[in-house]
Structures are given as C-alpha cells and as structure tokens.
Amino acid sequence: MPNTYKKNRSKTIAGRLSDGLLVRRILHDCERRYLAPEAQGVIYRYIATEEVPLDITERAIQEAVSLGALKNSAVDVVLFEAIVDAILDDRSFEIPGNPSEKVYPSSCWIC
C-alpha cells in the first residue's frame, strides 16, 4: 500500500473522530475478552448516545465481564441487554468501594 494512501486514510479517520465523536471510554482487553463484538458495539453506542446512564452501563459491563469470566466465554448482546434491563429494574444495587473505583469498576475488579 503506498504511503500517501496510508497518510490520507489516517487523516480522514482522525478528522471523523475529531468532528464530533468524543471517546469517553474504551473497553480494556480483559473486558473485550468476555464481551462478544456485538455486545461491545452496544456498549459503545450506549456510551456515545447516553441512551442508558453511564453508571448503569458501567455496572452492566462489570456484571457481564464477571459472568463471562465465570462461564469462560463471551457474553452476547442479548445477555448484555438483559443485564442492563435487570440493573435498570433494580436501582438499589450499589457497587461497593471508593468513588475512584466507580469510574471504571469492571477494569478494577476483574483485571
């Protein structure tokens, strides 16, 4: 592949990222290991659009990664959305720990 193509392509991608997409959270390798690609897509959509509150999304990631580690396989999108629904139904669930652990709880507990 010619170098000019690579340079132009990277500028185009960087331009799209800076034009309005703000990356607030990137899934850690440990999290990606236990989340199916479709579930990861839903997570990034939830984070970007905030259609689900960020704290709920974080708790769902933590629960999904914990479940995936227990069963030693990736959590699919249907199960992830069921976890989100369950957390939304039971808002009394609280993650123990200090506030800094609540920012990225799944990477603090699993990895």
ABEGO torsion letter per residue (X at the ends): XBAAAAAAAAAAAAAAAAAGBBBABBBBAAAAAABBAAAAAAAAAAAAAGABBAAAAAAAAAAAAAAAAAAGBBBBAAAAAAAAAAAAABAABBBBEBAAAAABAAAAAAX
